[in-house]
Amino acid sequence: MSFSVIFAAVLVVAVFCWLTGYRLPIRFGVPSLPTGPSGVPRSTRQRLMRLVNGNRAVAGRLVERVRSQNPDRSEQWCWEKAIYDIERDRRA
């Protein structure tokens, strides 16, 4: 293949991505966060588990309550809100 054909193909892909707003999944030197099956970073899950003394049932109920009250929010947001609620209640 000649250089001009490769350049044309790359140009077509670039224009398509620009027009559709699609971002190619390319990361340069940015490490991904370790996540579990829920897509929530391990550090967030561990923080909530520390706050509830390792009680998975309590943590699950807290996150589920937040999720049911805020169905439009992300899973990460629900975990962080549960952490915030516990910390807030303990300050009071």
C-alpha positions in Angstrom: 0.0 0.0 0.0 1.2 3.4 -0.8 1.5 6.2 1.8 -1.3 8.2 0.1 -3.8 5.4 0.6 -3.0 5.0 4.2 -3.1 8.7 4.7 -6.5 8.9 3.0 -7.9 6.1 5.2 -6.7 7.8 8.4 -8.2 11.1 7.2 -11.6 9.5 6.5 -11.6 7.9 10.1 -10.6 11.3 11.6 -13.3 13.2 9.8 -15.9 10.5 10.7 -14.9 10.7 14.4 -15.0 14.5 14.3 -18.5 14.6 12.7 -20.1 12.0 14.9 -18.3 13.1 18.1 -16.9 9.6 18.6 -13.7 9.4 20.6 -11.3 6.6 19.8 -10.4 4.6 23.0 -6.7 5.7 22.9 -4.9 6.6 26.1 -1.4 7.9 26.3 0.2 7.2 29.6 -3.0 7.5 31.7 -3.3 4.4 33.9 -6.8 3.0 34.2 -8.3 2.9 37.7 -8.7 -0.6 39.1 -12.4 -1.4 39.0 -14.6 -4.2 40.1 -17.5 -5.8 38.4 -19.6 -2.8 39.3 -17.3 -0.3 37.5 -16.6 1.5 40.8 -12.9 1.9 41.6 -11.5 -0.4 44.3 -10.5 2.6 46.5 -14.1 3.8 46.6 -15.4 0.4 47.4 -12.8 -0.1 50.1 -13.6 3.3 51.7 -17.3 2.5 52.0 -16.4 -1.0 53.4 -14.2 0.6 56.0 -16.9 2.9 57.1 -19.4 0.1 57.6 -16.8 -2.2 59.3 -16.7 -4.6 56.4 -20.5 -5.3 56.5 -21.3 -6.0 52.8 -25.0 -6.1 53.5 -25.1 -2.7 55.1 -22.9 -1.2 52.2 -25.2 -2.8 49.7 -28.4 -1.4 51.3 -26.9 2.1 51.5 -25.8 2.1 47.8 -29.2 0.6 46.8 -31.1 3.3 48.7 -29.1 6.0 47.1 -29.5 4.4 43.7 -33.3 4.1 44.1 -33.6 7.8 45.1 -31.3 8.9 42.3 -31.9 6.6 39.3 -30.4 9.0 36.8 -27.0 9.1 38.6 -24.0 6.9 37.8 -22.9 3.9 40.0 -19.8 5.8 41.0 -21.9 8.7 42.2 -24.1 6.5 44.2 -21.2 4.9 46.1 -19.6 8.4 46.7 -23.0 9.7 48.0 -23.3 6.7 50.4 -19.8 7.5 51.7 -20.7 11.2 52.0 -24.0 10.4 53.9 -22.2 8.2 56.5 -19.4 10.8 57.0 -22.0 13.6 57.4 -24.1 11.6 59.9 -21.0 10.8 62.0 -20.1 14.5 62.1 -23.5 15.5 63.5 
